[in-house]
Amino acid sequence: MNGLIIAVFVAVYLGMALGRWPGFAINRTGVAMIGAVVLMVTQALSGSQALESIDFSTLAVLLTLMVLSGQYAASGFFDWVADRITHMPLSSRYLLGVVIVIAGVLSALMTNDVVVWATTPVLIRGLLERGLDPKPYLIALACAANAGSVATMIGNPQNLLIAHVGDLHFLTFVGRCIVPALLAMGVVYLVIGRSRFMDANHAIAPREHKSSQPCQLKPRLLLKAVLATIALIAIFIFVEDRGSWSLLIVALLLLNRKLGTERLLQQVDWQLLALFTCLFIVTGALANAPTLAGEFQHLLSAVNIDHTAVLAGLSLVGSNTIGNVPWVMLLLPMGHWPDHLLYSLAIFSTLAGNLLIVGSVANIIVIEQAKAHDIHISFGEFARIGVPVTLISFVLAGIWVMLAM
C-alpha cells in the first residue's frame, strides 16, 4: 500500500508542477481529484481518515473571504478603486507607487487572488485611456499583491493554512510579517521604476477618452462589506473557532433583500476549494502512513530546513514548481513547526511567488486577464522584473527573520 501512496503522491505533485498531466485535458484540480479518488477507492486512506485530513476551518475561512469579495465587487468598490487610480493627475512613476500601495494593502485584507481578479480589467482600461503601457503596472499589481499578502494570515491561502496549523495569533502574525511585506513592496517599486518599461511610458502621449460606464459606489453594499471585514478581523483576534464563526459572516452576507445569492457566489472559486480538499486527502495519506511520514521527516531534518537560507531556498524552488499552496500543504503535515519557522515559511513561500509567472495564482490571473485585452506579457518580460524583485526581497526578509525571530 505504501507503494501506491507514493505513486499517487508523485503523480499528483508532478501534475502540480506541470499544471496538467501530459496528453490529458486536465488541470491541477482534476489531477488532485483523481489522486484523492484513487487513494480512497483502494482504501489507502479510509473515509474517516480522509475526513480527518481535510482542514475544514481553512476551507471555511477561504470561502468567507471569497463571498466577502463578492460583496465588495457588487458594491462597485474594486471598479471604483481601479478607476480612481488611473484617473489621478500623477506622473507615471507616482502612479506606479499608488498601484503598488493599494494592491498591497487590499491584498493584506483580502486574498491576493481576489484583488487582482477584480481590479485588473478596470486598471487596464484606465491605463489605455491615459495612453500608458499597462505592462509595468500589471506586473506591479501582481507582485505587490503577493508582497502585501505576506502581512496577514488572511492575505493568501497558504498563510491561512500556516496560521491554522500553528494556531497563530492575528496581531502577532502581523507584527512578525508586516516588515518583510512593506520592504518587498518597496523593492517592487524600485525595480519596476528603474526598468525599461517605465522609460518607454514617458514617450507615450496621453489620449483623451471618456469611459462609457463611469464607476459608481453603492454605499449600503460597501458599508455591509466593511462591517463584515471588521467582524472577520475581530474573529481572528478574539475567537478560537475561526472557521465556524467566519461562516456566520457568509450567512449574514447572503441574507440580502437586493443582492442575489447567485451574484455573491459567482466570486467563489469552487475549483480552488476542490483543489485544497483533494490535496488535503493526498498529503493526509502520506502523513497517515507512519513509515513514509517518518522518512519524510527524516529528510527534512537532514536538509536542516529550520535554517533560514535552506527554508528560503526550498520555498523558492517549491513555490515555482508545484506552486506555493501545494508546497505549504506538502510540508506542514510532515514535520514539527515551531512558531518562528511557520512565520518564515509564510514569508518565503509567498515572496517566492514573484519569481516567475507560475509562482503564484495571482500572477496567472493578471497575465490571463491582460491577454484577454490583447496585452501579452511574456514569461521573459515577467521574469526580468520578478527575479530581481524576489531575490532582493529574499535577502531583506532573511535579514529580518534572523534579527526578529
Salt bridges, closest charged atoms under 4 A:
ASP55 OD1 - HIS164 NE2 3.15
ASP83 OD2 - ARG84 NH1 3.19
ASP83 OD1 - HIS87 ND1 3.36
GLU129 OE1 - HIS87 NE2 3.09
ASP199 OD1 - ARG93 NH2 3.50
GLU368 OE2 - LYS371 NZ 3.59
ASP374 OD1 - HIS376 NE2 3.26
GLU381 OE2 - LYS135 NZ 3.10
GLU381 OE2 - ARG196 NH2 3.97
